[in-house]
Amino acid sequence: MSNLNLHNIKTVVVAFAMTTVFSCKNNYDEVQKIGILQNEPIGIAENINLKYTEKLQDSARLKANLISPEMLDYSNRDFAFSEFPKGIHLITFDDDGRKTEVFSEYAIIYNATDLVDLQGNVVIATHDKDTLFTEQLYYDQKREWLFTNSAFTMRSGSEVINGNGLDADSNFNNLQIFESTAIRYLDE
């Protein structure tokens, strides 16, 4: 083989290699998604018992405890969220250690907005024995605000309030009820 033919072969190989290298796009994000179906979660957690604590000067205080049989992590989506298809049991503690419990058959937390959507037999029971029952309730974690357009029942002391919409802070101090009826039980 002559030097001219060898030189031509090397030139063709180099030209092909350069074309291949420069024609490839950076598809790192796409490569990461290989093997993950678009509608599938990126992670699944089972039997969750997550405890959130607040650091004090020399110790820590339990602020919340989230318990759920299953969590599906969809943080691989453009609008990331975590789904709890088998429900949640959330226990929160105020600064005095008093607890409020939240139950629902289904929950979803949207990461970007910090909005929690609770669905199916939603119950909130406060340390004061006030209890809220509804089929769907939203909680804005940033503003610490609850709201629903669904029918609800709220029991507080000797009062039962029914309504079709609720807007309240997380302590029920600032409360607005829509289309409400109330029953007050009196002792004889």
Secondary structure by P-SEA (a helix, b strand, c coil): ccaaaaaaaaaaaaaaaaaaaaacccaaaaaaacccccccccccccccbbbbbbbccccccccbbbbbcbbbbcccccccccccccbbbbbbbccccbbbbbbbccccccccccbbbbccbbbbbccccbbbbccbbbbccccccccccccbbbbcccbbbbbccccccccccccccccbbbbbbbcc
